[in-house]
Amino acid sequence: MGLAALRGEPVDTRRAQVQPSKQFQKASRPAPAAPPLVLTSDQGEDQEAAMLLPEIVEETRRRLEKQARENRETRR
């Protein structure tokens, strides 16, 4: 019981509203970052990545096959 209730003053018995943390208040939120720029096919960067993709896939496949062979040999 609070002092106001002890003195006989009217007291609001509803649960107190919890104030949101500062980090959740809209005023303190940083502005959202701009969305990343999407590269179009005429910029060349994505074409370069597309050319490297088969090489990366093949290298990964070889590495995984080698690792699987080594694992089988280790188990024997």
PAPAZA-770948 format. One record per residue (C-alpha): x, y, z. Coordinates in steps of 0.25 Angstrom, whole numbers. Layout:
BEGIN
+-------+-------+-------+
!    xx !    yy !    zz !
+-------+-------+-------+
!     X !     Y !     Z !
...
+-------+-------+-------+
//
This chain:
BEGIN
+-------+-------+-------+
!    xx !    yy !    zz !
+-------+-------+-------+
!     0 !     0 !     0 !
!     5 !    14 !    -3 !
!     4 !    26 !     6 !
!    -8 !    32 !    -2 !
!   -16 !    20 !     1 !
!   -12 !    21 !    16 !
!   -16 !    35 !    16 !
!   -30 !    31 !    11 !
!   -28 !    38 !    -3 !
!   -34 !    32 !   -15 !
!   -23 !    22 !   -22 !
!   -23 !    17 !   -36 !
!   -23 !     2 !   -34 !
!   -20 !    -1 !   -49 !
!    -7 !    -7 !   -52 !
!     3 !     4 !   -55 !
!     7 !     5 !   -70 !
!    22 !     1 !   -71 !
!    29 !    12 !   -79 !
!    36 !     6 !   -91 !
!    51 !     5 !   -90 !
!    59 !    17 !   -97 !
!    64 !     7 !  -108 !
!    50 !     4 !  -112 !
!    44 !    18 !  -113 !
!    42 !    23 !  -127 !
!    50 !    36 !  -125 !
!    63 !    29 !  -121 !
!    62 !    19 !  -133 !
!    72 !    21 !  -143 !
!    67 !    24 !  -157 !
!    66 !    11 !  -165 !
!    78 !     8 !  -174 !
!    76 !    10 !  -189 !
!    73 !    -3 !  -197 !
!    85 !    -9 !  -204 !
!    87 !    -5 !  -218 !
!    83 !   -16 !  -228 !
!    93 !   -19 !  -238 !
!    88 !   -20 !  -252 !
!    94 !   -29 !  -263 !
!   100 !   -17 !  -270 !
!   108 !   -13 !  -258 !
!   117 !   -25 !  -260 !
!   120 !   -29 !  -246 !
!   109 !   -40 !  -246 !
!   114 !   -45 !  -259 !
!   128 !   -47 !  -253 !
!   122 !   -55 !  -241 !
!   114 !   -63 !  -251 !
!   126 !   -67 !  -258 !
!   133 !   -71 !  -245 !
!   121 !   -79 !  -240 !
!   124 !   -92 !  -248 !
!   139 !   -92 !  -244 !
!   135 !   -90 !  -229 !
!   125 !  -101 !  -230 !
!   135 !  -111 !  -236 !
!   145 !  -107 !  -226 !
!   136 !  -109 !  -215 !
!   131 !  -123 !  -221 !
!   146 !  -128 !  -222 !
!   149 !  -123 !  -208 !
!   137 !  -131 !  -202 !
!   140 !  -143 !  -210 !
!   154 !  -143 !  -205 !
!   149 !  -141 !  -191 !
!   139 !  -153 !  -192 !
!   150 !  -162 !  -197 !
!   159 !  -158 !  -186 !
!   148 !  -161 !  -176 !
!   145 !  -174 !  -182 !
!   160 !  -178 !  -181 !
!   161 !  -173 !  -167 !
!   149 !  -182 !  -163 !
!   156 !  -195 !  -168 !
+-------+-------+-------+
//
